[in-house]
Amino acid sequence: MSKIDTGTTLKRIQNRYRLVVMNDDTYEEVITFKLSRMSVYIGLSTIFVLLVSLTVALLVLTPLKYYIPGYGNRQSRTELQVLKMRTDSLEQAILYKDQYLNSIKKALTGKTTQERDTTSIKIPKTEISND
């Protein structure tokens, strides 16, 4: 592997190039640019930073931020949590009512799957003391 010489790399970055825009019909030079790789890199980097800054400023400083998913004020987040808790409790209540109604239907139609306990319970008699 050859070692990269920083002097030649720096020279290559600083080499000057000419960009000419010409009219295709008359071959007249419309505009001429003298560029180097460094100036092109700096120009493109500057444009990128400006576009990112403009986009961030547009989202932070305008009401567009409310269209970002997950962004909102504290009140709306609190209301959403309350609504989620209510929904969960309503789903649970509906489940319990369905189970209750199914049990009543089974009892009325006589289709119970549970066997009845017919064994007698022997309760020991305790002595009552008269003081």
Residue frames as a rotation matrix with the C-alpha (Angstrom) as fourth column:
MET 1
0.583 0.813 0.000 0.00
0.813 -0.583 0.000 0.00
0.000 0.000 -1.000 0.00
SER 2
-0.371 -0.699 0.611 1.29
0.651 -0.665 -0.365 3.39
0.662 0.263 0.702 -0.84
LYS 3
-0.357 0.161 -0.920 1.24
0.806 -0.444 -0.390 6.16
-0.472 -0.881 0.029 1.66
ILE 4
0.505 0.594 0.626 -1.01
0.803 -0.589 -0.088 9.11
0.316 0.547 -0.775 0.81
ASP 5
-0.649 -0.758 -0.068 0.98
0.750 -0.622 -0.226 12.29
0.129 -0.198 0.972 0.67
THR 6
0.167 0.770 -0.616 -0.97
0.812 -0.462 -0.358 15.10
-0.560 -0.440 -0.702 2.34
GLY 7
-0.448 -0.395 -0.802 0.81
-0.069 -0.879 0.472 17.68
-0.891 0.267 0.366 0.20
THR 8
-0.995 0.102 0.008 -0.53
0.021 0.125 0.992 16.21
0.100 0.987 -0.127 -3.05
THR 9
-0.309 0.939 -0.153 -3.99
0.946 0.320 0.056 15.75
0.101 -0.127 -0.987 -1.58
LEU 10
0.057 0.280 -0.958 -4.07
0.496 -0.841 -0.216 19.40
-0.866 -0.463 -0.187 -0.52
LYS 11
-0.772 -0.381 -0.509 -2.85
-0.246 -0.560 0.791 20.46
-0.587 0.736 0.338 -3.96
ARG 12
-0.851 0.486 0.198 -5.52
0.462 0.513 0.723 18.35
0.250 0.707 -0.661 -5.64
ILE 13
0.006 0.886 -0.464 -8.24
0.958 -0.138 -0.252 19.95
-0.287 -0.443 -0.849 -3.50
GLN 14
0.119 -0.012 -0.993 -6.96
0.181 -0.983 0.034 23.43
-0.976 -0.184 -0.115 -4.34
ASN 15
-0.799 -0.370 0.474 -6.57
0.505 0.016 0.863 22.91
-0.327 0.929 0.174 -8.12
ARG 16
-0.358 0.653 -0.668 -8.63
-0.394 -0.754 -0.526 25.45
-0.847 0.075 0.527 -10.04
TYR 17
-0.599 0.300 0.742 -11.17
0.728 0.589 0.350 24.41
-0.332 0.750 -0.572 -12.66
ARG 18
-0.837 0.354 -0.417 -13.28
-0.453 -0.876 0.166 26.45
-0.306 0.327 0.894 -15.04
LEU 19
-0.395 0.815 0.423 -17.00
0.708 0.564 -0.425 25.84
-0.585 0.132 -0.800 -15.55
VAL 20
-0.907 0.065 -0.416 -18.36
-0.300 -0.793 0.530 27.53
-0.296 0.605 0.739 -18.65
VAL 21
-0.066 0.938 0.342 -22.05
0.493 0.328 -0.806 27.73
-0.868 0.115 -0.484 -19.58
MET 22
-0.906 -0.320 -0.277 -22.48
-0.101 -0.471 0.876 28.34
-0.411 0.822 0.394 -23.30
ASN 23
0.167 0.924 -0.344 -25.39
-0.672 -0.149 -0.725 29.04
-0.721 0.352 0.596 -25.62
ASP 24
-0.063 -0.187 0.980 -25.80
0.294 0.935 0.197 25.94
-0.954 0.301 -0.004 -27.77
ASP 25
0.756 0.439 0.486 -26.88
0.576 -0.091 -0.813 27.81
-0.313 0.894 -0.321 -30.89
THR 26
0.907 -0.357 0.224 -24.30
-0.172 -0.799 -0.577 30.62
0.385 0.485 -0.786 -30.99
TYR 27
0.360 -0.777 -0.517 -21.53
0.790 0.548 -0.275 29.10
0.497 -0.309 0.811 -28.86
GLU 28
0.039 -0.269 0.962 -21.48
-0.256 -0.934 -0.251 32.31
0.966 -0.236 -0.105 -26.87
GLU 29
-0.673 -0.325 -0.665 -20.26
0.544 0.392 -0.742 32.09
0.502 -0.861 -0.087 -23.29
VAL 30
0.377 0.873 0.310 -23.16
0.245 -0.417 0.875 32.94
0.893 -0.254 -0.371 -21.01
ILE 31
0.777 -0.155 0.610 -21.36
-0.614 -0.399 0.681 32.63
0.137 -0.904 -0.405 -17.67
THR 32
0.160 -0.817 -0.554 -18.01
-0.006 0.561 -0.828 31.37
0.987 0.136 0.085 -16.43
PHE 33
0.927 0.073 0.368 -17.12
-0.367 -0.019 0.930 30.04
0.075 -0.997 0.010 -12.98
LYS 34
-0.119 -0.960 -0.254 -13.65
-0.455 0.280 -0.845 29.43
0.882 0.015 -0.470 -11.59
LEU 35
0.785 0.513 0.347 -13.98
-0.570 0.378 0.730 26.62
0.243 -0.771 0.589 -9.09
SER 36
-0.553 -0.821 -0.142 -11.88
-0.671 0.540 -0.508 24.31
0.494 -0.185 -0.850 -6.99
ARG 37
-0.245 0.455 -0.856 -12.88
0.331 0.869 0.367 21.13
0.911 -0.194 -0.363 -5.24
MET 38
-0.779 -0.112 -0.617 -12.62
0.627 -0.165 -0.762 22.96
-0.016 -0.980 0.199 -1.91
SER 39
-0.873 0.466 -0.143 -14.97
-0.454 -0.884 -0.106 25.75
-0.175 -0.028 0.984 -3.01
VAL 40
-0.299 0.785 -0.543 -17.51
-0.457 0.382 0.803 23.25
0.838 0.488 0.244 -4.35
TYR 41
-0.364 0.100 -0.926 -17.37
0.653 0.737 -0.176 21.27
0.665 -0.669 -0.333 -1.07
ILE 42
-0.897 -0.002 -0.441 -17.75
0.352 -0.606 -0.713 24.43
-0.266 -0.796 0.544 1.02
GLY 43
-0.740 0.651 -0.167 -20.61
-0.651 -0.632 0.421 25.69
0.168 0.420 0.892 -1.15
LEU 44
-0.174 0.689 -0.703 -22.54
-0.139 0.690 0.710 22.41
0.975 0.222 -0.024 -1.00
SER 45
-0.526 -0.068 -0.847 -21.94
0.764 0.400 -0.507 22.10
0.373 -0.914 -0.158 2.75
THR 46
-0.967 0.164 -0.192 -23.21
-0.060 -0.887 -0.459 25.65
-0.246 -0.432 0.868 3.29
ILE 47
-0.466 0.841 -0.276 -26.35
-0.689 -0.149 0.709 24.98
0.555 0.521 0.649 1.26
PHE 48
-0.217 0.353 -0.910 -26.99
0.333 0.903 0.270 21.76
0.918 -0.245 -0.313 3.23
VAL 49
-0.746 -0.117 -0.656 -26.59
0.666 -0.132 -0.734 23.49
-0.001 -0.984 0.176 6.60
LEU 50
-0.891 0.442 -0.105 -28.88
-0.440 -0.897 -0.041 26.36
-0.112 0.009 0.994 5.51
LEU 51
-0.296 0.820 -0.490 -31.60
-0.471 0.321 0.822 23.97
0.831 0.474 0.291 4.31
VAL 52
-0.284 0.156 -0.946 -31.47
0.670 0.739 -0.079 21.93
0.686 -0.656 -0.314 7.52
SER 53
-0.896 -0.082 -0.437 -31.54
0.391 -0.612 -0.687 25.11
-0.211 -0.787 0.580 9.64
LEU 54
-0.744 0.660 -0.102 -34.47
-0.635 -0.651 0.417 26.49
0.209 0.375 0.903 7.65
THR 55
-0.178 0.683 -0.708 -36.41
-0.065 0.710 0.701 23.24
0.982 0.170 -0.082 8.01
VAL 56
-0.459 -0.049 -0.887 -35.79
0.820 0.361 -0.444 23.03
0.342 -0.931 -0.126 11.76
ALA 57
-0.966 0.103 -0.237 -36.74
0.009 -0.903 -0.429 26.69
-0.258 -0.416 0.872 12.24
LEU 58
-0.557 0.802 -0.215 -39.90
-0.594 -0.204 0.779 26.18
0.581 0.561 0.590 10.20
LEU 59
-0.065 0.538 -0.840 -40.95
0.317 0.809 0.494 23.23
0.946 -0.235 -0.223 12.34
VAL 60
-0.520 -0.212 -0.827 -40.01
0.842 0.037 -0.539 24.75
0.145 -0.977 0.159 15.70
LEU 61
-0.916 0.014 -0.400 -41.29
0.125 -0.939 -0.320 28.28
-0.380 -0.344 0.859 15.22
THR 62
-0.591 0.758 -0.276 -44.57
-0.723 -0.346 0.597 27.62
0.357 0.552 0.753 13.37
PRO 63
0.075 0.725 0.685 -47.69
-0.869 0.384 -0.312 25.59
-0.489 -0.571 0.659 14.15
LEU 64
0.300 -0.014 -0.954 -46.47
-0.727 0.644 -0.238 22.88
0.617 0.765 0.183 11.76
LYS 65
-0.734 -0.668 0.124 -44.94
-0.575 0.513 -0.637 21.13
0.361 -0.539 -0.761 14.76
TYR 66
-0.256 0.714 0.651 -48.40
-0.741 0.288 -0.607 19.93
-0.621 -0.638 0.455 15.83
TYR 67
0.667 0.477 -0.572 -48.57
-0.742 0.491 -0.456 17.77
0.064 0.729 0.682 12.69
ILE 68
-0.398 -0.841 -0.367 -45.53
-0.680 0.539 -0.497 15.75
0.615 0.052 -0.786 13.80
PRO 69
0.474 0.610 -0.635 -46.69
-0.037 0.734 0.678 12.42
0.880 -0.297 0.371 15.23
GLY 70
0.169 -0.356 -0.919 -46.18
0.889 0.457 -0.014 12.20
0.425 -0.815 0.394 18.98
TYR 71
-0.887 -0.457 0.068 -45.87
0.393 -0.823 -0.410 15.94
0.243 -0.336 0.910 19.45
GLY 72
0.151 0.950 0.272 -48.52
0.448 -0.311 0.838 17.81
0.881 -0.005 -0.473 21.36
ASN 73
-0.235 -0.202 0.951 -49.14
-0.633 -0.710 -0.307 19.86
0.737 -0.674 0.039 24.42
ARG 74
-0.965 -0.244 0.098 -49.38
-0.221 0.553 -0.803 18.42
0.142 -0.797 -0.588 27.92
GLN 75
-0.354 0.909 0.219 -53.16
-0.723 -0.117 -0.681 18.82
-0.593 -0.399 0.699 28.12
SER 76
0.365 0.513 -0.777 -53.83
-0.901 0.404 -0.157 16.71
0.234 0.758 0.610 25.05
ARG 77
-0.474 -0.594 -0.650 -51.45
-0.353 0.804 -0.477 13.98
0.806 0.003 -0.591 26.28
THR 78
-0.914 0.185 0.360 -53.22
-0.326 0.190 -0.926 13.91
-0.240 -0.964 -0.113 29.66
GLU 79
0.042 0.989 -0.142 -56.63
-0.885 -0.029 -0.465 13.72
-0.464 0.145 0.874 27.97
LEU 80
0.130 -0.065 -0.989 -55.37
-0.750 0.646 -0.141 10.88
0.649 0.760 0.035 25.78
GLN 81
-0.851 -0.481 -0.211 -54.19
-0.210 0.680 -0.702 8.91
0.481 -0.553 -0.680 28.82
VAL 82
-0.609 0.710 0.353 -57.56
-0.523 -0.026 -0.852 9.41
-0.596 -0.703 0.387 30.56
LEU 83
0.291 0.743 -0.602 -59.38
-0.951 0.158 -0.264 8.24
-0.102 0.650 0.753 27.42
LYS 84
-0.281 -0.464 -0.840 -57.15
-0.527 0.806 -0.268 5.16
0.802 0.367 -0.471 27.19
MET 85
-0.983 -0.071 0.168 -57.89
-0.182 0.449 -0.875 4.25
-0.013 -0.891 -0.454 30.82
ARG 86
-0.217 0.974 0.061 -61.64
-0.731 -0.121 -0.672 4.71
-0.647 -0.190 0.738 30.27
THR 87
0.220 0.265 -0.939 -61.54
-0.908 0.406 -0.099 2.58
0.355 0.875 0.330 27.15
ASP 88
-0.671 -0.541 -0.508 -59.72
-0.309 0.826 -0.471 -0.20
0.674 -0.159 -0.721 28.97
SER 89
-0.879 0.376 0.292 -62.19
-0.228 0.206 -0.952 -0.16
-0.418 -0.904 -0.095 31.86
LEU 90
0.072 0.939 -0.337 -65.17
-0.891 -0.092 -0.445 -0.14
-0.449 0.332 0.829 29.47
GLU 91
-0.063 -0.158 -0.985 -63.74
-0.721 0.690 -0.064 -3.12
0.690 0.706 -0.158 27.58
GLN 92
-0.942 -0.307 -0.135 -63.32
-0.116 0.675 -0.729 -4.97
0.315 -0.671 -0.671 30.88
ALA 93
-0.554 0.808 0.199 -66.90
-0.492 -0.126 -0.861 -4.12
-0.671 -0.575 0.468 31.93
ILE 94
0.210 0.617 -0.758 -68.26
-0.977 0.161 -0.139 -5.36
0.037 0.770 0.637 28.59
LEU 95
-0.460 -0.463 -0.757 -66.30
-0.444 0.859 -0.256 -8.59
0.769 0.219 -0.601 28.98
TYR 96
-0.981 0.117 0.157 -67.72
-0.102 0.380 -0.919 -9.16
-0.167 -0.918 -0.360 32.47
LYS 97
-0.179 0.978 -0.110 -71.30
-0.754 -0.208 -0.623 -8.46
-0.632 -0.028 0.775 31.27
ASP 98
0.073 0.160 -0.984 -70.89
-0.878 0.479 0.013 -10.89
0.473 0.863 0.175 28.38
GLN 99
-0.807 -0.404 -0.431 -69.67
-0.152 0.846 -0.510 -13.59
0.571 -0.346 -0.744 30.76
TYR 100
-0.796 0.562 0.225 -72.61
-0.291 -0.030 -0.956 -12.88
-0.531 -0.826 0.188 33.10
LEU 101
0.076 0.873 -0.482 -75.16
-0.934 -0.107 -0.342 -13.03
-0.350 0.476 0.807 30.29
ASN 102
-0.185 -0.202 -0.962 -73.67
-0.653 0.756 -0.033 -16.26
0.734 0.622 -0.272 28.94
SER 103
-0.983 -0.173 -0.065 -73.83
-0.058 0.627 -0.777 -17.81
0.175 -0.760 -0.626 32.39
ILE 104
-0.451 0.888 0.086 -77.48
-0.525 -0.186 -0.831 -16.79
-0.722 -0.420 0.550 32.78
LYS 105
0.120 0.472 -0.873 -78.32
-0.982 0.185 -0.035 -18.21
0.145 0.862 0.486 29.32
LYS 106
-0.563 -0.405 -0.720 -76.67
-0.341 0.908 -0.244 -21.49
0.753 0.108 -0.649 30.23
ALA 107
-0.962 0.225 0.153 -78.53
-0.086 0.283 -0.955 -21.63
-0.258 -0.932 -0.253 33.54
LEU 108
-0.173 0.965 -0.195 -81.90
-0.751 -0.257 -0.608 -20.91
-0.637 0.041 0.770 31.91
THR 109
0.252 0.252 -0.934 -81.42
-0.889 0.442 -0.120 -23.45
0.383 0.861 0.335 29.14
GLY 110
0.832 0.077 0.549 -80.00
-0.403 0.765 0.502 -26.05
-0.382 -0.639 0.668 31.50
LYS 111
0.798 -0.593 -0.108 -76.73
0.234 0.470 -0.851 -26.43
0.556 0.654 0.514 29.64
THR 112
0.647 -0.608 0.460 -74.46
-0.760 -0.467 0.452 -26.06
-0.060 -0.642 -0.764 32.61
THR 113
0.350 -0.622 -0.700 -71.19
-0.250 0.658 -0.710 -27.92
0.903 0.424 0.075 32.41
GLN 114
-0.618 -0.564 0.547 -70.56
-0.655 -0.015 -0.755 -27.85
0.434 -0.825 -0.361 36.13
GLU 115
-0.207 0.518 -0.830 -71.71
0.392 0.821 0.414 -30.75
0.896 -0.240 -0.373 38.24
ARG 116
0.384 0.436 0.814 -73.60
-0.562 -0.589 0.581 -29.93
0.732 -0.681 0.019 41.35
ASP 117
-0.753 -0.658 -0.009 -72.09
-0.333 0.392 -0.858 -30.82
0.568 -0.643 -0.514 44.68
THR 118
0.295 0.945 -0.139 -74.46
-0.409 0.256 0.876 -33.22
0.864 -0.202 0.462 46.41
THR 119
-0.293 -0.449 -0.844 -72.28
0.591 0.609 -0.529 -34.26
0.751 -0.654 0.087 49.32
SER 120
0.795 0.605 0.039 -73.49
0.307 -0.458 0.835 -33.21
0.523 -0.652 -0.549 52.69
ILE 121
-0.192 -0.836 0.514 -71.35
-0.196 -0.481 -0.855 -31.04
0.962 -0.265 -0.071 54.85
LYS 122
0.433 0.250 -0.866 -70.81
0.739 0.451 0.500 -32.18
0.515 -0.857 0.010 58.41
ILE 123
0.046 -0.345 0.938 -70.48
-0.310 -0.897 -0.315 -29.24
0.950 -0.276 -0.148 60.69
PRO 124
-0.463 -0.245 -0.852 -69.11
0.651 0.559 -0.514 -30.07
0.602 -0.792 -0.100 64.12
LYS 125
0.644 0.732 0.222 -71.19
0.309 -0.514 0.800 -28.78
0.700 -0.447 -0.557 66.99
THR 126
-0.534 -0.809 0.246 -69.40
0.129 -0.365 -0.922 -26.49
0.836 -0.460 0.300 69.36
GLU 127
-0.090 0.468 -0.879 -70.22
0.975 0.220 0.018 -26.25
0.202 -0.856 -0.476 72.98
ILE 128
0.069 0.195 0.978 -71.74
0.039 -0.980 0.193 -23.01
0.997 0.024 -0.075 74.12
SER 129
-0.589 -0.338 -0.734 -70.60
0.718 0.198 -0.668 -22.06
0.371 -0.920 0.126 77.55
ASN 130
0.506 0.786 0.355 -72.98
0.389 -0.576 0.719 -20.29
0.770 -0.226 -0.597 79.90
ASP 131
-0.604 -0.776 -0.180 -71.11
0.551 -0.245 -0.798 -17.88
0.575 -0.581 0.576 82.08
